[in-house]
Amino acid sequence: MPVLGGVHREATTERPLYLNPLLAAPDSLDADVVRLAFAGLTRVTPDGRVLPDLAHGWSVAADRLTYDFLLDPNRRFHDGALVRGADVVATIEALRDSDFPGDPALASQWRDAAATVIPGGVRFRLTARDPWFLERASIGILPAATARAVAQVDGLAHVSNRRPIGAGSFRVSSADGSRIVLERAIPIAGMGPLLSRLEFSIVAASNDALASLRSGAVTATRPSWIPTGALPTEIRVRSVPVSGTTANVLFRADASGSLDRDSRRALVVALDGLTLVPTESTSTSGRSISAAGGGAVARASAALAALGWDRASGTLARAGSPLRVRLVAHRGGTVAALARDIADRWRSLGAIVDVTETSWAELLADRLRTGAFDAAILITRDPSAGRDPRPFWGEHGLFAFGGFRPPDLGRLLSAPDPADRDRLAAAVAASAAAEAVIHRLGSLEVEIATDRIMRSTLPATLVTLDDRFATVGGWHVFTRRVPPRF
């Protein structure tokens, strides 16, 4: 039988920014923390089943446009306040607000869902059927006052990020630039986690994380790029593909964009052969991809020359104007390293490349929304993208920021049949590739170090052997890709 208690300590190079389920970037340290500290109306099991969480039950109208959720009357936030229908409504209204500062793709999923308080719970009225609505209802619920302050959240400057208050399995007892500590919340009807405490130690580099692992100061390292050159034999490193996670370069293709279609195509040619799997020669410098690509650069140079771009002065120019690319990316980790290597390729052509790394929220609000970019690196993480195209191609979808509207897009967004959606999604992707609006670089992989052999299982899930921790709770927390209610 598993025992109660135990501490899991993990080293990470990421810094906390938005400990808020509405603002946390996907697959970030923030997202891992809020997944444990917050609870939604529903929760989704690793095998895809939807179960009650803050709501102890729900009903769906015959037209499948009205959902009534009955809240568990005993569920409380970590400050002791009962979870009320008003908290749910305020959370949803923050997502629907026109000034919502977070991911517009997330917001777009809720703009057609109006929430109102009903006796004992909350009612959602949709304008169109949504077969994934119960899954979406697993989004973390904020206290009403925090939800109303979302637009004012600025990193750790807001108290809700230093002491986020959720209703999940763990409460955040402290969070700063060096450490995040979560402690087991009061178990609800025996459903609380077995593990008593989690600590995320924030270090400067992967080498520091490995040193902490070797010394026994931490239990594991968070999945990241690991320098493997001089690892001791007791440390095992495994590369694990993150299913459904793809790196894309999005070009701005509307009339205001500075790059014409053929110039974008030439820049794409220069990216041929980039690999997202770290190599021994690049991992020690923290780079995420191989920078070798002389043949691709030569082909791209020839294509640009044929388009009238001249490099006589050392910088590509045409009609007196230099080829300048404003490349934007999410700050830190793999994405930032990817941006640097892409910029190196394009600079070797003679282009002027200005790289801007921002937080996830700033990337969306200050760059993509305003059109202040020529190219952006976007990591898409939804393995069900083919089933639901709205987060990518809807009015506020990530790819819509490029200004390109494929001819089949309208039919794709309204197609009710999955087979039709798959066919139309392929046509839209082909159009975007032909116009050099979106270039798919490939699927990402992560590396993780541990002192036990690991195996990969379901998409984006890392599972250790059953002797890795003293408690079943620790085993589940280590994966963190499963819902936090064990």
C-alpha positions in Angstrom: 0.0 0.0 0.0 1.3 3.5 -0.8 2.1 5.7 2.2 1.2 9.3 2.9 3.9 11.9 2.7 7.2 12.5 0.9 8.8 15.5 -0.8 9.5 15.9 -4.5 12.3 18.4 -5.4 12.9 19.3 -9.0 15.4 21.6 -10.6 14.4 23.8 -13.6 15.9 26.6 -15.6 12.6 28.3 -16.1 11.4 31.4 -14.2 7.8 31.8 -13.0 5.9 34.5 -14.8 2.2 34.0 -14.6 1.0 31.6 -12.0 -2.5 32.0 -13.3 -4.4 29.4 -15.4 -5.6 32.0 -17.8 -2.2 33.4 -18.5 0.3 30.6 -18.1 2.1 29.7 -21.4 1.5 26.1 -22.6 4.0 23.5 -21.3 5.7 26.0 -19.1 6.7 25.9 -15.5 3.8 28.2 -14.8 1.4 25.7 -16.5 2.8 22.8 -14.4 2.2 24.8 -11.2 -1.3 26.0 -12.0 -2.3 22.5 -13.1 -1.6 21.4 -9.5 -2.8 24.5 -7.7 -6.1 25.1 -9.5 -9.1 23.0 -10.3 -11.8 23.3 -13.0 -15.4 22.3 -13.1 -14.3 19.0 -14.6 -11.1 17.1 -14.8 -9.8 14.9 -17.7 -8.2 11.6 -16.9 -5.1 10.3 -18.8 -7.4 8.0 -20.8 -9.6 11.0 -21.9 -12.6 10.5 -19.6 -14.2 13.6 -18.2 -15.0 13.4 -14.4 -16.4 15.9 -11.9 -14.0 18.2 -10.0 -15.4 21.5 -8.6 -18.7 20.5 -10.1 -20.1 17.3 -8.6 -22.4 16.8 -11.6 -23.9 18.5 -14.7 -26.7 18.2 -17.2 -26.9 19.0 -20.9 -30.0 20.3 -22.7 -31.4 18.4 -25.6 -30.1 21.0 -28.1 -26.6 20.6 -26.5 -26.3 24.4 -26.2 -27.1 24.7 -22.5 -24.9 23.1 -19.7 -25.8 23.3 -16.1 -23.0 22.5 -13.6 -23.8 21.9 -9.9 -21.0 23.0 -7.7 -19.7 20.8 -4.8 -20.9 22.7 -1.8 -17.8 21.6 0.2 -15.1 22.8 -2.2 -13.1 25.7 -1.0 -10.2 27.8 -2.3 -6.9 27.6 -0.4 -7.8 30.7 1.6 -10.9 29.0 3.0 -13.5 30.7 0.9 -16.2 28.5 -0.7 -16.1 28.1 -4.5 -19.1 29.9 -5.8 -20.9 30.3 -9.1 -19.8 33.9 -9.1 -16.1 32.8 -9.2 -16.8 30.6 -12.2 -18.7 33.4 -14.0 -15.9 36.0 -13.3 -13.2 33.5 -14.6 -15.1 33.0 -17.8 -15.9 36.8 -18.2 -12.2 37.5 -17.9 -11.6 35.2 -20.9 -14.4 36.8 -22.8 -13.2 40.4 -22.1 -12.0 42.3 -25.2 -9.0 43.4 -23.2 -8.0 39.9 -22.1 -4.2 40.0 -22.2 -3.6 36.2 -22.6 -3.7 33.8 -25.5 -6.4 34.9 -28.0 -6.8 31.3 -29.1 -7.8 30.4 -25.5 -10.1 33.4 -25.3 -11.8 32.5 -28.6 -12.8 29.1 -27.2 -15.0 31.0 -24.6 -16.4 33.9 -26.6 -19.5 31.9 -27.6 -20.1 30.6 -24.0 -22.0 32.9 -21.7 -22.0 31.9 -18.0 -24.7 32.9 -15.4 -25.2 31.9 -11.8 -28.0 29.5 -11.0 -29.0 28.1 -7.6 -26.2 25.8 -6.5 -24.1 26.2 -9.6 -23.6 27.9 -13.0 -25.2 27.7 -16.4 -23.4 28.0 -19.8 -25.3 28.9 -22.9 -23.4 28.3 -26.1 -24.2 29.9 -29.5 -23.0 26.7 -31.3 -22.5 23.1 -30.3 -19.1 22.3 -29.0 -18.3 18.6 -28.6 -15.2 19.5 -26.5 -17.0 21.8 -24.1 -16.8 19.4 -21.1 -13.1 19.1 -21.7 -12.7 22.8 -21.9 -14.6 23.2 -18.6 -11.5 21.7 -16.9 -9.8 25.2 -17.1 -8.7 26.4 -13.6 -11.2 28.6 -11.8 -10.0 31.8 -10.1 -11.5 33.6 -7.1 -13.8 36.4 -8.6 -11.6 39.2 -7.3 -8.5 37.7 -8.9 -10.3 37.0 -12.2 -11.5 40.7 -12.4 -7.8 41.8 -12.0 -6.4 39.6 -14.8 -6.0 42.6 -17.1 -3.7 44.2 -14.5 -1.5 41.1 -13.9 2.1 41.9 -14.7 4.4 39.0 -14.0 5.2 38.5 -10.3 4.4 42.1 -9.5 0.7 41.1 -8.8 0.0 39.5 -5.5 -2.0 36.7 -7.2 1.2 35.5 -8.9 3.2 35.5 -5.6 0.4 33.8 -3.7 -2.0 32.3 -6.3 -5.2 31.0 -4.7 -6.8 28.0 -6.3 -8.8 25.0 -5.3 -6.5 22.3 -6.5 -4.6 19.4 -4.9 -1.7 21.6 -3.8 -1.5 25.2 -2.6 1.4 27.5 -3.4 3.0 28.5 -0.1 5.8 30.6 -1.7 7.0 31.6 -5.1 9.8 33.8 -6.1 12.7 33.9 -8.6 14.6 31.1 -6.9 12.0 28.6 -5.7 8.4 27.6 -5.8 7.0 25.6 -3.0 3.7 23.7 -3.1 2.1 21.9 -0.1 -0.6 19.4 -0.1 -4.0 20.9 0.3 -6.6 19.5 2.7 -7.8 16.2 1.1 -11.3 16.3 -0.2 -13.2 13.1 0.6 -10.0 11.1 0.5 -9.0 12.5 -3.0 -6.0 14.5 -1.9 -2.6 13.7 -3.2 -0.3 11.4 -1.3 2.8 13.6 -1.8 3.0 16.2 1.0 5.2 18.8 -0.7 6.8 19.8 -4.0 9.7 22.2 -4.5 10.8 23.7 -7.8 14.4 25.0 -7.5 15.1 27.6 -10.2 18.7 27.4 -11.4 20.7 29.3 -14.1 21.5 26.6 -16.5 21.0 22.9 -17.3 24.5 22.1 -15.9 23.4 23.5 -12.6 20.3 21.4 -12.6 22.4 18.3 -13.3 24.8 19.2 -10.5 21.8 19.5 -8.1 20.6 16.0 -9.3 24.1 14.5 -8.8 24.4 15.9 -5.3 21.0 14.7 -4.2 19.6 18.2 -3.6 16.8 17.5 -6.1 14.8 14.4 -7.1 14.8 15.1 -10.8 15.2 17.8 -13.5 12.3 19.3 -15.4 12.2 18.1 -19.1 14.7 20.3 -20.9 17.7 20.3 -23.2 20.4 18.4 -21.3 24.2 18.8 -21.9 25.2 15.1 -22.2 29.0 15.4 -22.8 30.2 14.4 -19.3 27.3 12.8 -17.5 28.1 10.2 -14.8 26.9 6.7 -15.5 24.3 6.9 -12.8 22.5 9.7 -14.6 20.3 8.5 -17.5 19.1 10.9 -20.2 16.3 10.1 -22.5 15.0 12.0 -25.5 11.2 11.9 -25.6 9.1 13.2 -28.5 6.3 15.5 -27.4 3.4 14.3 -29.4 1.3 17.0 -30.9 3.9 19.7 -30.2 5.2 21.3 -33.4 7.5 24.3 -34.0 6.3 26.7 -36.7 7.5 29.9 -38.3 4.6 32.2 -39.0 5.2 35.0 -41.5 3.1 38.1 -41.7 1.6 37.9 -45.1 -1.0 40.8 -45.3 -0.6 43.9 -47.3 1.4 45.6 -44.5 4.0 42.8 -44.4 7.5 43.7 -45.5 8.2 40.4 -47.2 6.6 39.3 -50.5 5.7 35.7 -51.1 8.7 34.8 -53.1 11.1 36.3 -50.6 9.4 34.4 -47.8 9.9 31.2 -49.8 13.6 31.9 -50.1 13.9 32.4 -46.4 12.1 29.1 -45.8 14.6 27.4 -48.1 17.4 28.6 -45.8 15.8 26.6 -43.0 16.0 23.3 -44.8 17.7 20.7 -42.7 17.2 22.3 -39.3 16.7 19.6 -36.7 15.0 20.1 -33.4 16.9 17.2 -31.8 20.0 18.5 -30.0 23.4 17.3 -31.1 26.5 16.7 -29.0 28.2 19.7 -30.7 25.4 22.1 -29.9 24.0 20.9 -26.6 26.9 22.2 -24.5 26.3 25.7 -25.7 22.6 25.5 -25.0 21.5 25.6 -28.6 18.4 23.7 -29.4 19.0 22.9 -33.1 21.8 22.1 -35.5 23.2 25.3 -37.1 24.8 23.5 -40.0 23.1 24.3 -43.3 25.5 25.5 -45.9 23.7 23.9 -48.8 20.3 25.3 -47.8 21.8 28.8 -47.4 23.4 28.6 -50.8 20.1 27.6 -52.4 18.3 30.4 -50.6 21.0 32.9 -51.7 20.5 32.0 -55.3 16.8 32.3 -55.0 17.1 35.8 -53.4 19.5 36.9 -56.1 17.1 35.8 -58.8 14.4 38.0 -57.1 16.7 41.1 -57.4 18.1 41.1 -53.9 21.7 42.2 -54.1 24.4 41.7 -51.5 27.1 43.9 -53.0 27.4 46.0 -49.8 27.3 43.0 -47.5 23.6 43.4 -46.7 20.9 42.2 -48.9 19.0 45.1 -50.5 16.6 45.7 -53.3 15.6 49.1 -54.8 17.6 50.7 -52.0 15.8 48.9 -49.1 17.5 46.3 -47.0 16.0 42.9 -46.4 15.0 43.3 -42.7 13.1 40.7 -40.7 11.6 41.3 -37.2 11.7 37.9 -35.7 9.7 37.4 -32.4 9.7 34.5 -30.0 8.7 33.4 -26.5 11.5 34.2 -24.1 13.6 31.3 -22.7 14.3 27.7 -23.3 14.0 25.9 -26.6 12.1 28.6 -28.4 14.6 31.3 -27.7 17.5 29.0 -28.9 15.5 28.2 -32.0 15.0 31.9 -32.7 18.8 32.5 -32.4 19.6 29.7 -34.8 17.0 30.8 -37.4 18.4 34.3 -37.1 21.9 33.0 -37.8 20.7 31.3 -41.0 19.0 34.4 -42.3 21.9 36.7 -41.3 24.3 34.4 -43.2 22.2 35.3 -46.3 22.9 39.0 -45.7 19.5 39.8 -44.1 19.2 42.1 -41.1 17.4 40.1 -38.4 16.1 41.8 -35.3 15.2 39.2 -32.7 12.8 40.1 -29.9 12.2 37.6 -27.0 9.2 38.4 -24.8 7.0 36.7 -22.3 4.1 34.7 -23.7 1.5 37.3 -22.9 3.6 40.1 -24.4 4.3 38.1 -27.5 0.5 37.8 -28.1 -0.6 41.3 -27.0 2.3 43.5 -28.1 3.6 41.7 -31.2 1.1 39.4 -32.8 -2.0 41.4 -32.1 -0.5 44.6 -33.3 1.3 43.1 -36.3 4.7 44.2 -35.0 6.5 41.3 -36.5 7.6 39.9 -39.9 8.1 36.3 -38.6 7.2 34.6 -35.3 8.1 31.2 -33.8 5.0 29.5 -32.6 4.9 26.2 -30.7 1.5 24.5 -31.3 0.7 21.9 -28.7 -2.8 20.7 -29.4 -2.8 17.1 -30.7 -6.4 17.5 -31.6 -5.7 20.4 -34.0 -7.2 18.5 -36.9 -10.4 18.0 -35.0 -10.9 21.6 -33.8 -9.2 24.2 -36.0 -10.4 27.3 -34.1 -7.4 27.7 -31.8 -5.2 28.0 -34.9 -7.4 29.4 -37.7 -10.3 31.0 -35.9 -10.8 34.7 -35.7 -8.3 35.0 -32.8 -6.3 31.8 -33.6 -2.5 31.8 -33.6 -2.1 31.4 -37.4 -4.7 34.1 -38.1 -2.2 36.7 -37.0 -0.3 36.2 -40.3 -3.1 37.9 -42.2 -3.6 35.0 -44.6 -7.1 33.7 -45.2 -7.0 30.5 -47.3 -9.9 30.0 -49.6 -11.1 26.9 -47.8 -10.9 28.5 -44.3 -14.5 29.4 -43.9 -15.7 25.9 -44.8 -13.1 24.4 -42.4 -14.3 26.5 -39.4 -17.9 25.6 -40.0 -17.6 21.9 -41.1 -19.5 19.7 -38.7 -18.2 16.4 -40.0 -14.7 15.3 -38.8 -13.9 13.7 -42.2 -14.7 17.0 -43.9 -12.6 18.9 -41.4 -9.6 16.6 -41.9 -9.8 17.1 -45.7 -10.3 20.9 -45.5 -7.5 21.2 -42.9 -5.1 19.5 -45.3 -6.2 21.9 -48.1 -5.7 25.0 -45.8 -2.3 23.7 -44.7 -1.3 23.2 -48.4 -2.4 26.8 -49.2 -0.5 28.2 -46.3 2.7 26.3 -47.3 2.3 27.4 -51.0 2.1 31.0 -49.9 5.0 30.5 -47.5 2.9 31.9 -44.6 3.5 29.0 -42.2 6.6 26.8 -42.3 6.5 23.7 -40.1 10.0 23.0 -38.7 9.1 19.7 -37.0 8.0 18.1 -33.8 9.8 18.9 -30.6 11.6 16.5 -28.3 12.6 17.0 -24.7 15.4 15.4 -22.7 15.1 14.6 -19.1 17.7 13.4 -16.6 17.0 11.0 -13.8 18.7 8.4 -11.7 16.4 5.6 -12.9 15.7 4.3 -16.4 12.7 5.9 -18.0 10.2 5.0 -20.6 7.8 7.1 -22.7 4.1 6.2 -22.9 1.2 8.3 -23.9 1.6 11.6 -25.8 3.6 14.2 -23.8 3.7 11.9 -20.7 6.9 10.8 -19.0 6.5 7.8 -16.6 9.2 6.4 -14.4 9.5 2.8 -13.1 7.3 2.1 -10.1 10.3 2.2 -7.7 11.3 5.8 -8.6 9.5 7.3 -5.6 8.3 6.1 -2.2 4.7 7.1 -2.8 2.3 6.7 -5.7 1.6 10.5 -5.3 5.2 11.2 -6.1 5.0 9.0 -9.1 2.0 10.9 -10.5 3.4 14.3 -9.7 6.6 13.5 -11.5 4.7 13.1 -14.7 2.6 16.3 -14.2 1.0 15.6 -17.6 -1.9 13.9 -15.9 -4.6 15.9 -13.9 -3.5 16.8 -10.4 -6.2 14.9 -8.6 -4.7 11.5 -7.8 
